[in-house]
Amino acid sequence: FLGPMNRGVDALPEKLAAIWLEAPVTSEFELDTLPLLFSSEDEFDAYYDDLLVEHEGELGAAIKEIKSRNADAREECLAGRWSECLEGLESALSLRRIAFPPGHESHYKDCTLAEYHLLMSLITFGTWFLKEAGEQKDLRVREAYEIRAFDVFCKAKELVEPIKNQHHKSFFKTLWLNNFANYYWKRRKSHAAAQTMIDAHRAWTKTRLRTFGWYFHVMNASALLVLCKYEDCVRMMQQAIDALPDNGPVPGTTAESEEQTEFRFQPQLLSSALPMVAATCITAYHNMSLGMVGARRYREAALWCSKCMDVMAAHRAYLRVSHPWVKAVRKLQEYCTRMSHTANYQTFRMKRSEIVAS
């Protein structure tokens, strides 16, 4: 969750670090596309039986071959051979593109949705590899999983670019970039992670959705913090905090009711059972405080740090004393306390107005 900050003239003190939400987007995408990979055998067979009835005649042989290739992909998936599984899905899709070309009355339903299915399958596999990488103690095994994640995310990018529906393109681009940003963060490439997350937020603003917008806004501001753009971080984080679900006196205690979307999805923490709203609140308040430190607004930084601690206290069941977030917030609290009563501390000294006020 914690990662390296850029080190330069404007860098924060060594012991202070931004909180990064490792929250790849997941989706039960077969409910909104086609039941091709993870569905039951009955659902799979029923889908292809209906497809044969609808297109009996000249497309019958093609549909049977598509089903055969698709069935092979399902078997490879069950056997854990992810590469062969994806090759099977791609092979079936290639035949679909011939059977249902652009202009065909069933092109969207029986070809475009299959393309979206493959795209979401790639994102899902990549996310799974990221999760597995985080659970590996052997560095070589961890790196192998991370390389696999990189490969499938790159394949996903190839499918996103040609999408003609701009709303769908922005949506899938957001999901892909969000998960790719988390790949970079795991590889400790903080600058690349931050820039990719900013791109994900930019793509998100082009969609017509509001669902989980608060998450994307918080991560956009957090990315600006990682890039040491403190004033921009504070400004954007305030907007993000204003968009957070209002859960009463202690934020994050209940889940937000989300709007129904064309493709169901949700950001999900890789390695924590902490509720998503609570984790986002903690991230927002901590990183707002850290942004204030970077802008030398120490009194305000102390206030946001205090708010962060209140939320963490409300969710202490998920956060042990040894949790990296707990340690990070305590270090930030100590720093804010010290700087609120100090007029000179190397580069990070108080503003003149604060010195006079003290």
Helices and strands as residue ranges (DSSP letters): E 25-26, G 29-31, H 41-54, H 60-78, H 82-99, H 107-107, I 108-112, H 113-134, H 139-160, H 166-186, H 190-205, H 213-226, H 230-243, E 266-267, H 276-294, H 298-314, H 324-340, H 352-357
